[in-house]
Amino acid sequence: MAIAYPRFVCSDNSTIEEAIKPSSSSSSSIPSPPPPPVFLTQDELKQIAAYKAVEFVESGMVLGLGTGSTAKYAVERIGELLHQGKLKNIIGIPTSKMTQEQALSLGIPLSDLNQHPVVDLAIDGADEVDPYLNLVKGRGGSLLREKMIEVACRKFVVIVDESKLVPYLGGSRLAMPVEIIPFCWKFTAERLQRLFEDSGCVAKLRTCKDNDEPFVTDNVNYIVDLYFEKDIGDLNVASDSILRLAGVVEHGMFLNMATTVIVAGELGVTVKNK
């Protein structure tokens, strides 16, 4: 069934349909001046990618519902299509308490991995995507539940804007999160930093924006953010090294998990498949 898109309004008051529609040639002998360029905001690009990903959703599916500023648009769209009757018998498994609240507010039926250990499709954002579709996730703090659900998926569709593309994981020099238990967190953070000292690693405990208290995950754990000056090398070796440290719960590298990555940019939408 073809799904009609809602009318988006871009930052210059044009619609997204107008922004991406090719202009028709003029029948006049005097050529019309070219239209001014339409610049989409990062949020508009995220929304385009999210709505494209929802085209993979079919009635009767068990869905992993992602968390974050991009995934929220996909959850919103799924709720809208359910309300319109264009999707039916959907069951959602949320990757965070925040997504759970959003899905419930939209009337999306929810369950968990105990009841549905195999998930048909998950849609989620990412903080970094390398050329091999490996990901960094978890800057929103939900990496553990995201990984548990998305590793159980038959298909994992990742939605990003083009700013998230990097030559290698850690290449943005922004945080690569590691979820740890609160007990002796400084000890664990120091061991993580020493693990990657050759890559210029700095490990910082994540704190809340409104105070200096530690950020606490949905699982009542802490997050240590790792910042790298250089490439950390073999990702599988790095993953194993992190997970061998006592006190570490999970890290934010999602390796060989994404089956499709949808990238929204100024020139349109690109779909990359494994």
C-alpha positions in Angstrom: 0.0 0.0 0.0 1.4 3.4 -0.9 1.7 5.6 2.2 1.1 9.3 1.8 3.5 11.6 3.6 2.3 14.4 5.8 3.0 18.0 4.7 6.4 19.0 6.3 7.4 22.7 6.4 11.0 23.5 6.0 13.0 26.2 7.6 12.3 28.6 4.7 8.5 27.8 4.8 8.6 25.5 1.8 7.4 21.9 2.2 9.8 19.0 2.2 8.0 17.7 -0.9 8.8 21.0 -2.6 12.4 20.9 -1.4 13.1 17.5 -2.9 10.9 17.7 -6.0 12.9 18.4 -9.2 11.9 21.6 -11.0 10.1 21.3 -14.3 11.5 23.0 -17.4 9.8 26.2 -18.5 8.0 26.3 -21.8 8.9 29.9 -22.2 11.7 30.9 -24.6 13.2 33.0 -21.8 14.6 30.7 -19.2 13.3 31.2 -15.7 15.9 32.1 -13.1 16.9 29.0 -11.0 15.0 28.7 -7.7 16.9 29.6 -4.6 18.5 26.7 -2.8 16.5 25.1 0.0 18.5 24.4 3.1 17.0 21.8 5.4 17.7 21.9 9.1 19.3 18.9 10.9 15.9 18.1 12.4 14.3 18.1 9.0 16.9 15.7 7.7 16.3 13.4 10.7 12.6 13.4 10.0 13.1 12.6 6.3 15.3 9.6 7.2 12.9 8.4 9.9 9.9 8.5 7.6 11.8 6.6 4.9 12.7 3.9 7.5 9.0 3.4 8.4 8.4 2.3 4.8 10.0 -1.0 5.9 7.3 -1.6 8.6 4.5 -4.0 7.8 1.3 -4.9 9.7 1.8 -7.8 12.1 5.4 -7.0 12.9 7.2 -7.0 16.2 9.2 -3.7 16.2 12.2 -2.5 18.2 11.5 1.1 18.9 14.6 3.2 19.1 15.6 6.1 21.3 16.8 9.6 20.5 16.3 12.7 18.5 16.0 10.8 15.2 14.2 7.6 16.4 11.4 9.7 18.0 10.2 10.7 14.5 9.9 7.0 13.5 7.9 6.2 16.6 5.7 9.2 16.0 5.1 8.0 12.4 4.3 4.4 13.4 1.7 5.7 15.9 0.2 8.0 13.2 -0.1 5.1 10.7 -1.7 2.9 13.4 -4.2 5.6 14.2 -5.0 5.9 10.4 -5.5 2.1 10.1 -2.7 1.8 7.6 -0.7 -0.4 10.0 -2.4 -3.1 12.2 -1.3 -5.6 14.8 2.0 -3.9 15.6 3.8 -4.8 18.8 6.6 -2.4 19.9 9.5 -3.2 22.2 10.9 0.1 23.5 14.6 0.6 24.0 14.2 3.1 26.9 11.7 4.4 29.4 11.5 7.6 27.4 10.5 5.7 24.2 8.1 3.6 26.3 6.3 6.7 27.4 6.2 8.1 23.9 4.8 4.9 22.4 2.1 4.6 25.1 1.0 8.2 24.5 0.6 7.3 20.8 -1.4 4.1 21.5 1.3 1.7 20.3 0.9 -1.8 22.0 4.1 -2.7 23.8 5.8 -5.9 25.0 9.3 -7.1 25.8 11.9 -9.6 24.8 10.7 -12.2 27.3 7.4 -12.4 25.3 9.0 -11.8 21.9 12.6 -13.0 21.8 12.8 -12.5 18.0 12.1 -9.0 16.7 11.1 -8.5 13.0 12.5 -5.0 12.6 14.2 -2.3 14.7 14.5 1.3 13.7 17.0 3.5 15.6 19.4 6.4 15.2 23.2 6.4 15.6 25.8 8.8 16.7 28.4 7.6 14.2 28.4 5.4 11.1 31.6 4.2 9.5 32.0 3.0 5.9 31.3 -0.6 6.9 28.1 0.3 8.7 29.5 -0.2 12.2 28.0 2.2 14.7 28.6 4.2 17.8 25.4 4.6 19.8 24.5 5.5 23.3 25.1 9.3 23.6 21.5 9.5 24.7 22.2 7.0 27.5 20.2 3.9 26.3 22.9 1.8 24.7 22.4 -1.4 26.8 18.7 -1.8 26.1 19.2 -0.7 22.5 21.8 -3.4 22.0 19.8 -6.1 23.7 16.8 -5.5 21.4 18.6 -4.7 18.2 20.9 -7.8 18.4 17.7 -9.8 18.5 16.3 -8.3 15.2 15.9 -9.9 11.9 16.5 -6.5 10.3 18.0 -3.4 11.9 17.4 -0.1 10.0 19.6 2.8 11.2 18.5 6.4 10.4 20.9 9.3 10.4 21.6 12.7 8.8 24.9 13.0 6.9 26.7 14.6 9.8 26.9 11.2 11.5 29.1 9.7 8.8 32.7 9.2 9.9 35.9 7.6 8.4 36.3 5.4 11.5 34.5 4.9 14.8 35.6 7.6 17.2 36.4 9.8 14.2 34.0 12.6 15.3 36.1 12.9 18.5 32.9 12.9 20.4 31.9 10.4 23.1 32.0 6.6 22.7 29.9 5.6 25.7 30.6 2.7 28.0 28.0 1.7 30.6 29.5 0.6 33.9 28.3 -0.2 37.4 28.5 2.6 39.9 30.7 0.7 42.4 34.3 2.1 42.2 33.5 3.9 38.9 36.8 5.9 39.0 38.8 2.7 39.1 36.9 1.4 36.1 37.2 4.7 34.2 41.0 4.8 34.8 41.3 1.2 33.4 39.3 2.1 30.3 41.5 5.1 29.7 44.7 3.1 30.0 43.3 0.5 27.7 43.4 3.0 24.8 46.2 5.3 25.9 48.0 4.8 22.5 44.9 6.4 20.9 45.0 9.4 23.2 42.0 8.3 25.1 40.4 10.5 27.8 37.7 8.9 29.9 35.1 11.1 31.6 32.2 10.2 33.8 28.9 11.5 32.2 27.1 14.0 34.5 23.7 15.6 34.3 23.4 18.9 32.5 21.6 20.7 35.3 24.1 19.6 38.0 27.3 17.7 38.5 25.6 14.5 39.7 26.4 11.3 37.7 24.0 10.5 34.8 22.1 7.4 35.8 20.8 5.0 33.1 17.5 3.3 33.0 19.4 0.3 34.4 20.7 2.3 37.4 24.2 2.3 36.0 26.7 5.1 35.1 28.3 6.0 31.8 31.9 6.7 31.1 32.5 8.5 27.8 35.7 7.8 25.9 37.2 10.4 23.7 39.9 9.4 21.2 42.5 11.4 19.4 43.4 8.6 17.0 41.8 5.5 15.4 41.5 2.7 18.0 42.3 0.0 15.4 40.7 -3.4 15.2 37.1 -2.8 16.5 36.6 -6.5 17.5 39.7 -6.5 19.6 38.7 -3.2 21.2 35.3 -4.5 22.0 36.6 -7.7 23.6 39.2 -5.7 25.6 36.5 -3.4 27.0 34.1 -6.2 27.9 36.8 -8.1 29.7 37.1 -5.4 32.3 35.2 -6.2 35.5 32.7 -3.4 36.2 31.9 -2.8 32.5 28.3 -3.7 31.5 28.3 -2.8 27.8 29.9 -0.4 25.3 28.4 1.7 22.5 30.1 0.1 19.5 27.4 -1.8 17.5 29.5 -3.9 15.2 28.1 -5.8 12.2 24.6 -5.2 13.5 23.0 -2.7 11.0 21.5 -4.3 7.9 20.4 -1.0 6.4 21.5 2.6 7.0 19.3 5.5 5.7 21.2 8.8 5.3 19.4 12.0 4.8 21.4 14.9 3.3 21.0 18.1 1.3 21.1 16.1 -2.0 18.5 13.6 -0.9 18.2 10.2 0.8 20.7 7.4 0.4 20.0 3.8 1.5 23.0 1.7 2.3 22.6 -2.1 2.7 24.9 -4.7 4.1 
